[in-house]
Amino acid sequence: MKKLAILFASLLFIGLLVACTKAKTPTCPG
């Protein structure tokens, strides 16, 4: 169950990062 939560969190983070680079917003993490 904990592994699933970690996987979901990492997928969400990667999704945000990809959306961020596509939007090219300055409020991007990293």
Jmol script that loads the backbone (N, CA, C; Angstrom):
load data "model"
ATOM      1  N   MET A   1       0.836  -1.209   0.000  1.00  0.00           N
ATOM      2  CA  MET A   1       0.000   0.000   0.000  1.00  0.00           C
ATOM      3  C   MET A   1       0.870   1.257   0.000  1.00  0.00           C
ATOM      4  N   LYS A   2       1.958   1.188   0.762  1.00  0.00           N
ATOM      5  CA  LYS A   2       2.851   2.349   0.835  1.00  0.00           C
ATOM      6  C   LYS A   2       3.577   2.563  -0.491  1.00  0.00           C
ATOM      7  N   LYS A   3       3.916   1.454  -1.154  1.00  0.00           N
ATOM      8  CA  LYS A   3       4.588   1.556  -2.454  1.00  0.00           C
ATOM      9  C   LYS A   3       3.683   2.232  -3.471  1.00  0.00           C
ATOM     10  N   LEU A   4       2.398   1.916  -3.408  1.00  0.00           N
ATOM     11  CA  LEU A   4       1.433   2.502  -4.337  1.00  0.00           C
ATOM     12  C   LEU A   4       1.339   4.007  -4.117  1.00  0.00           C
ATOM     13  N   ALA A   5       1.359   4.420  -2.862  1.00  0.00           N
ATOM     14  CA  ALA A   5       1.288   5.851  -2.537  1.00  0.00           C
ATOM     15  C   ALA A   5       2.524   6.583  -3.065  1.00  0.00           C
ATOM     16  N   ILE A   6       3.684   5.962  -2.919  1.00  0.00           N
ATOM     17  CA  ILE A   6       4.931   6.560  -3.407  1.00  0.00           C
ATOM     18  C   ILE A   6       4.905   6.653  -4.929  1.00  0.00           C
ATOM     19  N   LEU A   7       4.413   5.599  -5.579  1.00  0.00           N
ATOM     20  CA  LEU A   7       4.325   5.585  -7.037  1.00  0.00           C
ATOM     21  C   LEU A   7       3.384   6.673  -7.525  1.00  0.00           C
ATOM     22  N   PHE A   8       2.239   6.803  -6.859  1.00  0.00           N
ATOM     23  CA  PHE A   8       1.256   7.818  -7.235  1.00  0.00           C
ATOM     24  C   PHE A   8       1.830   9.218  -7.060  1.00  0.00           C
ATOM     25  N   ALA A   9       2.537   9.433  -5.966  1.00  0.00           N
ATOM     26  CA  ALA A   9       3.128  10.742  -5.694  1.00  0.00           C
ATOM     27  C   ALA A   9       4.187  11.095  -6.743  1.00  0.00           C
ATOM     28  N   SER A  10       5.002  10.114  -7.115  1.00  0.00           N
ATOM     29  CA  SER A  10       6.044  10.367  -8.117  1.00  0.00           C
ATOM     30  C   SER A  10       5.434  10.626  -9.490  1.00  0.00           C
ATOM     31  N   LEU A  11       4.369   9.893  -9.831  1.00  0.00           N
ATOM     32  CA  LEU A  11       3.690  10.111 -11.109  1.00  0.00           C
ATOM     33  C   LEU A  11       3.069  11.499 -11.143  1.00  0.00           C
ATOM     34  N   LEU A  12       2.484  11.908 -10.030  1.00  0.00           N
ATOM     35  CA  LEU A  12       1.863  13.229  -9.939  1.00  0.00           C
ATOM     36  C   LEU A  12       2.924  14.317 -10.087  1.00  0.00           C
ATOM     37  N   PHE A  13       4.067  14.124  -9.436  1.00  0.00           N
ATOM     38  CA  PHE A  13       5.163  15.089  -9.513  1.00  0.00           C
ATOM     39  C   PHE A  13       5.706  15.199 -10.936  1.00  0.00           C
ATOM     40  N   ILE A  14       5.885  14.050 -11.588  1.00  0.00           N
ATOM     41  CA  ILE A  14       6.377  14.039 -12.972  1.00  0.00           C
ATOM     42  C   ILE A  14       5.365  14.707 -13.892  1.00  0.00           C
ATOM     43  N   GLY A  15       4.078  14.444 -13.659  1.00  0.00           N
ATOM     44  CA  GLY A  15       3.022  15.058 -14.462  1.00  0.00           C
ATOM     45  C   GLY A  15       3.037  16.569 -14.320  1.00  0.00           C
ATOM     46  N   LEU A  16       3.227  17.044 -13.097  1.00  0.00           N
ATOM     47  CA  LEU A  16       3.290  18.487 -12.849  1.00  0.00           C
ATOM     48  C   LEU A  16       4.516  19.081 -13.528  1.00  0.00           C
ATOM     49  N   LEU A  17       5.621  18.378 -13.453  1.00  0.00           N
ATOM     50  CA  LEU A  17       6.866  18.848 -14.059  1.00  0.00           C
ATOM     51  C   LEU A  17       6.729  18.942 -15.579  1.00  0.00           C
ATOM     52  N   VAL A  18       6.111  17.938 -16.195  1.00  0.00           N
ATOM     53  CA  VAL A  18       5.910  17.933 -17.650  1.00  0.00           C
ATOM     54  C   VAL A  18       4.956  19.049 -18.061  1.00  0.00           C
ATOM     55  N   ALA A  19       3.854  19.194 -17.317  1.00  0.00           N
ATOM     56  CA  ALA A  19       2.888  20.248 -17.618  1.00  0.00           C
ATOM     57  C   ALA A  19       3.549  21.611 -17.461  1.00  0.00           C
ATOM     58  N   CYS A  20       4.426  21.701 -16.474  1.00  0.00           N
ATOM     59  CA  CYS A  20       5.129  22.946 -16.190  1.00  0.00           C
ATOM     60  C   CYS A  20       6.077  23.320 -17.315  1.00  0.00           C
ATOM     61  N   THR A  21       6.836  22.363 -17.804  1.00  0.00           N
ATOM     62  CA  THR A  21       7.788  22.644 -18.879  1.00  0.00           C
ATOM     63  C   THR A  21       7.056  22.973 -20.175  1.00  0.00           C
ATOM     64  N   LYS A  22       5.887  22.388 -20.370  1.00  0.00           N
ATOM     65  CA  LYS A  22       5.105  22.683 -21.574  1.00  0.00           C
ATOM     66  C   LYS A  22       4.483  24.070 -21.490  1.00  0.00           C
ATOM     67  N   ALA A  23       4.053  24.454 -20.282  1.00  0.00           N
ATOM     68  CA  ALA A  23       3.439  25.766 -20.086  1.00  0.00           C
ATOM     69  C   ALA A  23       4.505  26.857 -19.996  1.00  0.00           C
ATOM     70  N   LYS A  24       5.738  26.457 -19.611  1.00  0.00           N
ATOM     71  CA  LYS A  24       6.859  27.387 -19.450  1.00  0.00           C
ATOM     72  C   LYS A  24       6.534  28.515 -18.470  1.00  0.00           C
ATOM     73  N   THR A  25       6.023  28.134 -17.311  1.00  0.00           N
ATOM     74  CA  THR A  25       5.688  29.109 -16.276  1.00  0.00           C
ATOM     75  C   THR A  25       6.872  29.284 -15.329  1.00  0.00           C
ATOM     76  N   PRO A  26       7.091  30.492 -14.838  1.00  0.00           N
ATOM     77  CA  PRO A  26       8.206  30.737 -13.909  1.00  0.00           C
ATOM     78  C   PRO A  26       7.971  30.140 -12.523  1.00  0.00           C
ATOM     79  N   THR A  27       6.732  29.729 -12.236  1.00  0.00           N
ATOM     80  CA  THR A  27       6.400  29.165 -10.926  1.00  0.00           C
ATOM     81  C   THR A  27       6.675  27.667 -10.885  1.00  0.00           C
ATOM     82  N   CYS A  28       7.509  27.203 -11.809  1.00  0.00           N
ATOM     83  CA  CYS A  28       7.816  25.786 -11.929  1.00  0.00           C
ATOM     84  C   CYS A  28       8.803  25.312 -10.867  1.00  0.00           C
ATOM     85  N   PRO A  29       8.535  24.163 -10.245  1.00  0.00           N
ATOM     86  CA  PRO A  29       9.505  23.610  -9.293  1.00  0.00           C
ATOM     87  C   PRO A  29      10.724  23.061 -10.030  1.00  0.00           C
ATOM     88  N   GLY A  30      11.883  23.550  -9.711  1.00  0.00           N
ATOM     89  CA  GLY A  30      13.084  23.094 -10.408  1.00  0.00           C
ATOM     90  C   GLY A  30      13.325  23.898 -11.655  1.00  0.00           C
TER      91      GLY A  30
END
end "model"
wireframe off; spacefill off
backbone 0.3
color backbone group
